[in-house]
Amino acid sequence: AQRVTQPEKLLSVFKGAPVELKCNYSYSGSPELFWYVQYSRQRLQLLLRHISRESIKGFTADLNKGETSFHLKKPFAQEEDSAMYYCASPAAGNKLTFGGGTRVLVKP
Amino acid sequence: DAGITQSPRHKVTETGTPVTLRCHQTENHRYMYWYRQDPGHGLRLIHYSYGVKDTDKGEVSDGYSVSRSKTEDFLLTLESATSSQTSVYFCAIRSGERSSYEQYFGPGTRLTVT
């Protein structure tokens, strides 16, 4: 079964500090990886997909096939970045597998 | 929001009662999914559908059934609710882009089983 691992359950950083959320995947095919964000009690929203190589809200993510990683980074965290973040990878049968999530808390 | 709505948004029910959650979409997407979200477990797939009357199990399907009699509606039923099914339930659709796995989510249903 495909697995997505997010080793940190909680990341606490100060405003203006860099933040990096780790994600490792096991999908053996050509990966189409995603980062989703969920603000307090809201729906999950697509933040990034690696295919588009874009930067959203200052976040970027680099796919490293050798390390099977897709870490999410932001150089200067803002208080509004406090949220739950999920990494997702394709799974057989037109599905996505999600990691366990990382809660980011940005302190003033 | 990709035209996805869920109802009800909140429900409290007693152990042993049946519960049906509804997911409705307005954009004619073929693939629909039901997830549950629990602390420490992230999102786990319950069931999914790849067309009208075509459904399959996910990783945590025990105690749940689904039906899709028309494209726009995907129903999740808890035949006899248990306290372990207290959770937040999210519906999702797969976007229409060819070969993309990208999914869009509904607002969620918070279910409490007492």
Boltz contact constraints between the chains, C-beta under 6 A:
constraints:
  - contact:
      token1: [A, 32]
      token2: [B, 101]
      max_distance: 6.0
  - contact:
      token1: [A, 43]
      token2: [B, 105]
      max_distance: 6.0
  - contact:
      token1: [A, 43]
      token2: [B, 107]
      max_distance: 6.0
  - contact:
      token1: [A, 44]
      token2: [B, 105]
      max_distance: 6.0
  - contact:
      token1: [A, 90]
      token2: [B, 101]
      max_distance: 6.0
  - contact:
      token1: [A, 94]
      token2: [B, 31]
      max_distance: 6.0
  - contact:
      token1: [A, 96]
      token2: [B, 101]
      max_distance: 6.0
  - contact:
      token1: [A, 96]
      token2: [B, 103]
      max_distance: 6.0
  - contact:
      token1: [A, 98]
      token2: [B, 42]
      max_distance: 6.0
  - contact:
      token1: [A, 98]
      token2: [B, 43]
      max_distance: 6.0
  - contact:
      token1: [A, 99]
      token2: [B, 42]
      max_distance: 6.0
  - contact:
      token1: [A, 100]
      token2: [B, 42]
      max_distance: 6.0
  - contact:
      token1: [A, 101]
      token2: [B, 42]
      max_distance: 6.0
